[in-house]
Structure formats: structure tokens, C-alpha cells
């Protein structure tokens, strides 16, 4: 987890104590998550919090305030082993635009005629702004990723907030996060009238 945090900081995807990441506990139940209010330069493996299935936690710190989102995702999607949530600048800036395509759930979808979008299930959903850390946000995010346990989209954008990327492991989730930000950077360079 330390390497994943370093990577997010180096890429400027998070500043101070923004964002959070987690890893399904493969040697037991629950999942490991980054703590609340610990600036990233002070983060180390001792600050990681173990979340139990009953919502209790073990560790020297309290869990990230956005833990409910991780909780819902792990519960609804057994194939997901890692979740990364960050606030990359281009993705957040792009989420202020209006997109005319929607997915079957009616969620606005950012898409490109690029090969990269095959990886994203044809687009990246942009969820409307919802308060951070709430059950409402957690439920919306988990449902938007896919229903019935299957993953339709490996990443989504939370409008005016950040990005959630998931994967079998942290490396896969970080790669997806990277790709989202890269595509959003390109998309921002295209005048809104020319967008798809
Ligand atoms: Zn956030």
C-alpha cells in the first residue's frame, strides 16, 4: 500500500490527505484501508486500518471517511480486490462539462472513439455530485460499476470530486486511474463543441 500511496502522490493525484485506497484482505475477512486525516507524507504501514465485515475496525488510526464506498463495492463485487479513489485535476475539471451520451442507467458517459475505451467498457460514467462519505454515494458508486456482481466499468468519475478505479489488485486499479486521467487530459484539450 505504501508504494501505491507514493505513486498517487508523485502523480499529483492526491494532495495532503485527500483520497483513499484499499485492498481486500486475502488472509481473512474484510479489507485494509488507508486512514482518515493522515497527511500522505506521514503515512506508513502502521497507519493502515483493517475493516471487519460488521463495520468495526482495528488499527492505531480511524478508517478513511469514505470507507462506506469501499464497503459497498467489496460487498457487491466479489471479483474486486483493490479500490483506489483520488482527485486527479483533469478528471475533476472535465466532470464540470455536460455529456450527452448516457448508459442504460441514465448516467452521463464520457466516451471517445479510442481503443483505450475498450478497457473501460465503452465509456466512463460520470456520477452526479453527492456528499462525500455518505451511504447514498457508496450505493450509487457500487451500482454504477455494475449490477449482479459483474463489473461493467472499471472506473467512474464523481462529478466535481474525483475518480474511483477498481481492479483485481492495486496495480491494476492504479493503471486504470492513470489511464482515466490521461484520457481526461486529452479530452479537455478538445473544445466542448467537438466532443462526443
Ligand atoms: Zn474524495
py3Dmol code that shows the C-alpha trace and the ligand (Angstrom):
import py3Dmol

protein = """\
ATOM      1  CA  UNK A   1       0.000   0.000   0.000  1.00  0.00           C
ATOM      2  CA  UNK A   2       2.938   2.329   0.710  1.00  0.00           C
ATOM      3  CA  UNK A   3       4.082   2.108  -2.914  1.00  0.00           C
ATOM      4  CA  UNK A   4       0.586   2.798  -4.190  1.00  0.00           C
ATOM      5  CA  UNK A   5       0.311   5.898  -1.985  1.00  0.00           C
ATOM      6  CA  UNK A   6       3.739   7.126  -3.184  1.00  0.00           C
ATOM      7  CA  UNK A   7       2.608   6.640  -6.752  1.00  0.00           C
ATOM      8  CA  UNK A   8      -0.586   8.701  -6.255  1.00  0.00           C
ATOM      9  CA  UNK A   9       1.378  11.500  -4.561  1.00  0.00           C
ATOM     10  CA  UNK A  10       4.085  11.560  -7.249  1.00  0.00           C
ATOM     11  CA  UNK A  11       1.448  11.805  -9.950  1.00  0.00           C
ATOM     12  CA  UNK A  12      -0.315  14.637  -8.067  1.00  0.00           C
ATOM     13  CA  UNK A  13      -3.497  12.599  -7.985  1.00  0.00           C
ATOM     14  CA  UNK A  14      -3.877  13.404  -4.289  1.00  0.00           C
ATOM     15  CA  UNK A  15      -2.636  16.204  -2.067  1.00  0.00           C
ATOM     16  CA  UNK A  16      -2.403  16.413   1.725  1.00  0.00           C
ATOM     17  CA  UNK A  17      -4.682  13.619   2.995  1.00  0.00           C
ATOM     18  CA  UNK A  18      -7.103  13.553   0.046  1.00  0.00           C
ATOM     19  CA  UNK A  19      -8.225  10.285  -1.496  1.00  0.00           C
ATOM     20  CA  UNK A  20      -8.002   6.752  -0.157  1.00  0.00           C
ATOM     21  CA  UNK A  21      -7.242   3.227  -1.241  1.00  0.00           C
ATOM     22  CA  UNK A  22      -7.985  -0.255  -0.035  1.00  0.00           C
ATOM     23  CA  UNK A  23      -7.132  -3.891  -0.532  1.00  0.00           C
ATOM     24  CA  UNK A  24      -9.340  -6.920   0.104  1.00  0.00           C
ATOM     25  CA  UNK A  25      -7.973  -8.981   2.996  1.00  0.00           C
ATOM     26  CA  UNK A  26      -6.970 -12.241   1.289  1.00  0.00           C
ATOM     27  CA  UNK A  27      -5.870 -13.968   4.510  1.00  0.00           C
ATOM     28  CA  UNK A  28      -9.104 -13.292   6.369  1.00  0.00           C
ATOM     29  CA  UNK A  29     -12.270 -11.268   6.201  1.00  0.00           C
ATOM     30  CA  UNK A  30     -12.777  -7.584   5.489  1.00  0.00           C
ATOM     31  CA  UNK A  31     -10.317  -5.228   3.838  1.00  0.00           C
ATOM     32  CA  UNK A  32      -7.376  -2.932   4.581  1.00  0.00           C
ATOM     33  CA  UNK A  33      -7.915   0.785   4.037  1.00  0.00           C
ATOM     34  CA  UNK A  34      -5.898   3.983   4.395  1.00  0.00           C
ATOM     35  CA  UNK A  35      -6.669   6.116   7.481  1.00  0.00           C
ATOM     36  CA  UNK A  36      -8.575   9.380   7.882  1.00  0.00           C
ATOM     37  CA  UNK A  37      -6.737  12.681   8.229  1.00  0.00           C
ATOM     38  CA  UNK A  38      -3.166  11.410   7.956  1.00  0.00           C
ATOM     39  CA  UNK A  39      -1.183  13.580   5.520  1.00  0.00           C
ATOM     40  CA  UNK A  40       0.388  11.330   2.901  1.00  0.00           C
ATOM     41  CA  UNK A  41       3.941  12.302   3.834  1.00  0.00           C
ATOM     42  CA  UNK A  42       3.244  10.843   7.310  1.00  0.00           C
ATOM     43  CA  UNK A  43       1.590   7.675   6.026  1.00  0.00           C
ATOM     44  CA  UNK A  44       3.229   4.310   6.750  1.00  0.00           C
ATOM     45  CA  UNK A  45       2.076   0.711   7.039  1.00  0.00           C
ATOM     46  CA  UNK A  46       1.300   1.230  10.757  1.00  0.00           C
ATOM     47  CA  UNK A  47      -1.469   3.676   9.835  1.00  0.00           C
ATOM     48  CA  UNK A  48      -3.364   1.118   7.740  1.00  0.00           C
ATOM     49  CA  UNK A  49      -6.759   0.178   9.208  1.00  0.00           C
ATOM     50  CA  UNK A  50      -8.373  -3.274   8.994  1.00  0.00           C
ATOM     51  CA  UNK A  51     -12.117  -3.079   8.409  1.00  0.00           C
ATOM     52  CA  UNK A  52     -14.192  -6.028   9.614  1.00  0.00           C
ATOM     53  CA  UNK A  53     -17.392  -7.224   7.905  1.00  0.00           C
ATOM     54  CA  UNK A  54     -19.502  -5.881  10.819  1.00  0.00           C
ATOM     55  CA  UNK A  55     -18.255  -2.309  10.208  1.00  0.00           C
ATOM     56  CA  UNK A  56     -15.854  -2.311  13.207  1.00  0.00           C
ATOM     57  CA  UNK A  57     -12.186  -1.562  12.630  1.00  0.00           C
ATOM     58  CA  UNK A  58      -8.762  -2.440  14.093  1.00  0.00           C
ATOM     59  CA  UNK A  59      -5.693  -0.247  13.987  1.00  0.00           C
ATOM     60  CA  UNK A  60      -3.962   2.745  15.515  1.00  0.00           C
ATOM     61  CA  UNK A  61      -5.985   5.177  13.387  1.00  0.00           C
ATOM     62  CA  UNK A  62      -9.576   5.528  12.281  1.00  0.00           C
ATOM     63  CA  UNK A  63     -10.548   4.489   8.777  1.00  0.00           C
ATOM     64  CA  UNK A  64     -10.919   6.871   5.826  1.00  0.00           C
ATOM     65  CA  UNK A  65     -14.160   8.853   5.995  1.00  0.00           C
ATOM     66  CA  UNK A  66     -15.036   7.407   2.576  1.00  0.00           C
ATOM     67  CA  UNK A  67     -14.913   3.799   3.865  1.00  0.00           C
ATOM     68  CA  UNK A  68     -18.609   3.177   3.091  1.00  0.00           C
ATOM     69  CA  UNK A  69     -17.872   3.388  -0.625  1.00  0.00           C
ATOM     70  CA  UNK A  70     -15.200   0.667  -0.283  1.00  0.00           C
ATOM     71  CA  UNK A  71     -17.527  -1.388   1.905  1.00  0.00           C
ATOM     72  CA  UNK A  72     -20.359  -1.367  -0.640  1.00  0.00           C
ATOM     73  CA  UNK A  73     -18.041  -2.149  -3.553  1.00  0.00           C
ATOM     74  CA  UNK A  74     -16.391  -5.172  -1.874  1.00  0.00           C
ATOM     75  CA  UNK A  75     -19.760  -6.473  -0.709  1.00  0.00           C
ATOM     76  CA  UNK A  76     -21.405  -6.169  -4.138  1.00  0.00           C
ATOM     77  CA  UNK A  77     -18.458  -7.221  -6.333  1.00  0.00           C
ATOM     78  CA  UNK A  78     -16.570 -10.342  -5.209  1.00  0.00           C
ATOM     79  CA  UNK A  79     -14.081 -10.087  -8.108  1.00  0.00           C
ATOM     80  CA  UNK A  80     -12.734  -6.713  -6.976  1.00  0.00           C
ATOM     81  CA  UNK A  81      -9.561  -6.978  -4.901  1.00  0.00           C
ATOM     82  CA  UNK A  82      -8.479  -3.326  -4.742  1.00  0.00           C
ATOM     83  CA  UNK A  83     -10.007   0.158  -4.912  1.00  0.00           C
ATOM     84  CA  UNK A  84      -8.266   3.488  -5.497  1.00  0.00           C
ATOM     85  CA  UNK A  85     -10.008   6.834  -5.012  1.00  0.00           C
ATOM     86  CA  UNK A  86      -8.132  10.019  -5.947  1.00  0.00           C
ATOM     87  CA  UNK A  87      -8.787  13.605  -7.022  1.00  0.00           C
ATOM     88  CA  UNK A  88      -6.807  13.980 -10.299  1.00  0.00           C
ATOM     89  CA  UNK A  89      -7.104  17.527 -11.648  1.00  0.00           C
ATOM     90  CA  UNK A  90      -8.007  16.827 -15.279  1.00  0.00           C
ATOM     91  CA  UNK A  91     -10.739  14.338 -14.456  1.00  0.00           C
ATOM     92  CA  UNK A  92     -12.283  16.689 -11.887  1.00  0.00           C
ATOM     93  CA  UNK A  93     -12.108  19.641 -14.304  1.00  0.00           C
ATOM     94  CA  UNK A  94     -13.700  17.598 -17.086  1.00  0.00           C
ATOM     95  CA  UNK A  95     -16.539  16.488 -14.824  1.00  0.00           C
ATOM     96  CA  UNK A  96     -17.865  20.071 -14.916  1.00  0.00           C
ATOM     97  CA  UNK A  97     -18.806  19.626 -18.574  1.00  0.00           C
ATOM     98  CA  UNK A  98     -22.098  18.243 -19.839  1.00  0.00           C
ATOM     99  CA  UNK A  99     -22.120  14.900 -21.672  1.00  0.00           C
ATOM    100  CA  UNK A 100     -24.954  13.905 -23.961  1.00  0.00           C
ATOM    101  CA  UNK A 101     -24.425  10.140 -24.027  1.00  0.00           C
ATOM    102  CA  UNK A 102     -25.781   8.088 -21.149  1.00  0.00           C
ATOM    103  CA  UNK A 103     -25.504   4.471 -20.071  1.00  0.00           C
ATOM    104  CA  UNK A 104     -28.591   2.216 -19.596  1.00  0.00           C
ATOM    105  CA  UNK A 105     -28.975   3.529 -16.015  1.00  0.00           C
ATOM    106  CA  UNK A 106     -29.207   7.086 -17.389  1.00  0.00           C
ATOM    107  CA  UNK A 107     -25.764   8.090 -16.041  1.00  0.00           C
ATOM    108  CA  UNK A 108     -23.824  10.504 -18.297  1.00  0.00           C
ATOM    109  CA  UNK A 109     -20.996   8.699 -20.043  1.00  0.00           C
ATOM    110  CA  UNK A 110     -17.713  10.116 -21.277  1.00  0.00           C
ATOM    111  CA  UNK A 111     -16.526   8.218 -24.340  1.00  0.00           C
ATOM    112  CA  UNK A 112     -14.011   8.547 -27.147  1.00  0.00           C
ATOM    113  CA  UNK A 113     -13.535   6.687 -30.413  1.00  0.00           C
ATOM    114  CA  UNK A 114     -10.255   5.430 -28.914  1.00  0.00           C
ATOM    115  CA  UNK A 115      -9.067   1.903 -28.449  1.00  0.00           C
ATOM    116  CA  UNK A 116      -8.403   2.662 -24.789  1.00  0.00           C
ATOM    117  CA  UNK A 117     -12.124   2.784 -24.204  1.00  0.00           C
ATOM    118  CA  UNK A 118     -12.447  -0.952 -24.768  1.00  0.00           C
ATOM    119  CA  UNK A 119     -10.737  -1.248 -21.367  1.00  0.00           C
ATOM    120  CA  UNK A 120     -13.442   0.988 -19.885  1.00  0.00           C
ATOM    121  CA  UNK A 121     -16.445  -0.987 -21.124  1.00  0.00           C
ATOM    122  CA  UNK A 122     -17.192   1.668 -23.741  1.00  0.00           C
ATOM    123  CA  UNK A 123     -17.126   4.746 -21.538  1.00  0.00           C
ATOM    124  CA  UNK A 124     -16.514   6.260 -18.131  1.00  0.00           C
ATOM    125  CA  UNK A 125     -19.692   7.064 -16.150  1.00  0.00           C
ATOM    126  CA  UNK A 126     -19.853  10.490 -14.527  1.00  0.00           C
ATOM    127  CA  UNK A 127     -21.936  10.338 -11.371  1.00  0.00           C
ATOM    128  CA  UNK A 128     -23.765  13.480 -10.218  1.00  0.00           C
ATOM    129  CA  UNK A 129     -22.308  15.274  -7.172  1.00  0.00           C
ATOM    130  CA  UNK A 130     -23.249  13.570  -3.886  1.00  0.00           C
ATOM    131  CA  UNK A 131     -21.931  14.262  -0.377  1.00  0.00           C
ATOM    132  CA  UNK A 132     -18.618  12.563   0.413  1.00  0.00           C
ATOM    133  CA  UNK A 133     -18.612   9.662   2.836  1.00  0.00           C
ATOM    134  CA  UNK A 134     -22.372   9.042   2.667  1.00  0.00           C
ATOM    135  CA  UNK A 135     -24.199   5.770   2.152  1.00  0.00           C
ATOM    136  CA  UNK A 136     -26.027   7.387  -0.755  1.00  0.00           C
ATOM    137  CA  UNK A 137     -22.748   7.993  -2.604  1.00  0.00           C
ATOM    138  CA  UNK A 138     -21.488   4.496  -1.734  1.00  0.00           C
ATOM    139  CA  UNK A 139     -24.642   2.871  -3.093  1.00  0.00           C
ATOM    140  CA  UNK A 140     -24.597   4.913  -6.311  1.00  0.00           C
ATOM    141  CA  UNK A 141     -20.923   4.157  -6.979  1.00  0.00           C
ATOM    142  CA  UNK A 142     -21.272   0.436  -6.402  1.00  0.00           C
ATOM    143  CA  UNK A 143     -24.362   0.161  -8.606  1.00  0.00           C
ATOM    144  CA  UNK A 144     -22.801   2.247 -11.399  1.00  0.00           C
ATOM    145  CA  UNK A 145     -19.754  -0.077 -11.546  1.00  0.00           C
ATOM    146  CA  UNK A 146     -22.027  -2.971 -12.475  1.00  0.00           C
ATOM    147  CA  UNK A 147     -25.039  -4.894 -11.227  1.00  0.00           C
ATOM    148  CA  UNK A 148     -25.362  -8.574 -10.253  1.00  0.00           C
ATOM    149  CA  UNK A 149     -21.742  -8.803  -9.111  1.00  0.00           C
ATOM    150  CA  UNK A 150     -20.251  -8.266 -12.575  1.00  0.00           C
ATOM    151  CA  UNK A 151     -18.034  -5.284 -13.338  1.00  0.00           C
ATOM    152  CA  UNK A 152     -19.215  -3.240 -16.284  1.00  0.00           C
ATOM    153  CA  UNK A 153     -16.917  -0.260 -15.765  1.00  0.00           C
ATOM    154  CA  UNK A 154     -13.511  -0.449 -14.032  1.00  0.00           C
ATOM    155  CA  UNK A 155     -13.596   3.288 -13.281  1.00  0.00           C
ATOM    156  CA  UNK A 156     -16.000   6.145 -12.823  1.00  0.00           C
ATOM    157  CA  UNK A 157     -15.814   9.864 -12.225  1.00  0.00           C
ATOM    158  CA  UNK A 158     -17.577  11.509  -9.282  1.00  0.00           C
ATOM    159  CA  UNK A 159     -18.599  14.905 -10.653  1.00  0.00           C
ATOM    160  CA  UNK A 160     -16.778  17.864  -9.063  1.00  0.00           C
ATOM    161  CA  UNK A 161     -14.970  15.453  -6.749  1.00  0.00           C
ATOM    162  CA  UNK A 162     -12.670  12.688  -8.085  1.00  0.00           C
ATOM    163  CA  UNK A 163     -12.241   9.244  -9.637  1.00  0.00           C
ATOM    164  CA  UNK A 164     -12.829   5.710  -8.364  1.00  0.00           C
ATOM    165  CA  UNK A 165     -10.827   2.930 -10.063  1.00  0.00           C
ATOM    166  CA  UNK A 166     -11.090  -0.757  -9.220  1.00  0.00           C
ATOM    167  CA  UNK A 167      -9.142  -3.885 -10.118  1.00  0.00           C
ATOM    168  CA  UNK A 168      -8.085  -7.382  -9.117  1.00  0.00           C
ATOM    169  CA  UNK A 169      -5.128  -5.786  -7.313  1.00  0.00           C
ATOM    170  CA  UNK A 170      -3.700  -2.341  -6.592  1.00  0.00           C
ATOM    171  CA  UNK A 171      -1.516  -2.349  -9.677  1.00  0.00           C
ATOM    172  CA  UNK A 172      -4.496  -2.872 -11.960  1.00  0.00           C
ATOM    173  CA  UNK A 173      -6.565  -0.207 -10.169  1.00  0.00           C
ATOM    174  CA  UNK A 174      -3.666   2.296 -10.335  1.00  0.00           C
ATOM    175  CA  UNK A 175      -3.154   1.624 -14.053  1.00  0.00           C
ATOM    176  CA  UNK A 176      -6.831   2.297 -14.651  1.00  0.00           C
ATOM    177  CA  UNK A 177      -6.653   5.514 -12.598  1.00  0.00           C
ATOM    178  CA  UNK A 178      -3.683   6.626 -14.693  1.00  0.00           C
ATOM    179  CA  UNK A 179      -5.485   5.910 -17.933  1.00  0.00           C
ATOM    180  CA  UNK A 180      -8.612   7.806 -16.826  1.00  0.00           C
ATOM    181  CA  UNK A 181      -6.553  10.898 -16.041  1.00  0.00           C
ATOM    182  CA  UNK A 182      -4.644  10.622 -19.326  1.00  0.00           C
ATOM    183  CA  UNK A 183      -7.852  10.389 -21.366  1.00  0.00           C
ATOM    184  CA  UNK A 184      -9.422  13.277 -19.434  1.00  0.00           C
ATOM    185  CA  UNK A 185      -6.345  15.416 -20.129  1.00  0.00           C
ATOM    186  CA  UNK A 186      -6.743  14.776 -23.866  1.00  0.00           C
ATOM    187  CA  UNK A 187     -10.477  15.329 -23.723  1.00  0.00           C
ATOM    188  CA  UNK A 188     -10.030  18.712 -22.021  1.00  0.00           C
ATOM    189  CA  UNK A 189      -7.907  19.885 -24.951  1.00  0.00           C
ATOM    190  CA  UNK A 190     -10.838  19.271 -27.326  1.00  0.00           C
ATOM    191  CA  UNK A 191     -13.321  22.182 -27.485  1.00  0.00           C
ATOM    192  CA  UNK A 192     -16.644  21.126 -25.892  1.00  0.00           C
ATOM    193  CA  UNK A 193     -18.484  21.584 -29.202  1.00  0.00           C
ATOM    194  CA  UNK A 194     -16.278  18.915 -30.803  1.00  0.00           C
ATOM    195  CA  UNK A 195     -16.721  16.335 -28.065  1.00  0.00           C
ATOM    196  CA  UNK A 196     -18.604  13.080 -28.490  1.00  0.00           C
TER     197      UNK A 196
END
"""
ligand_1 = """\
1
ZN
Zn -12.759 12.011 -2.337
"""
view = py3Dmol.view(width=600, height=400)
view.addModel(protein, "pdb")
view.setStyle({"model": 0}, {"cartoon": {"style": "trace"}})
view.addModel(ligand_1, "xyz")
view.setStyle({"model": 1}, {"stick": {}})
view.zoomTo()
view.show()
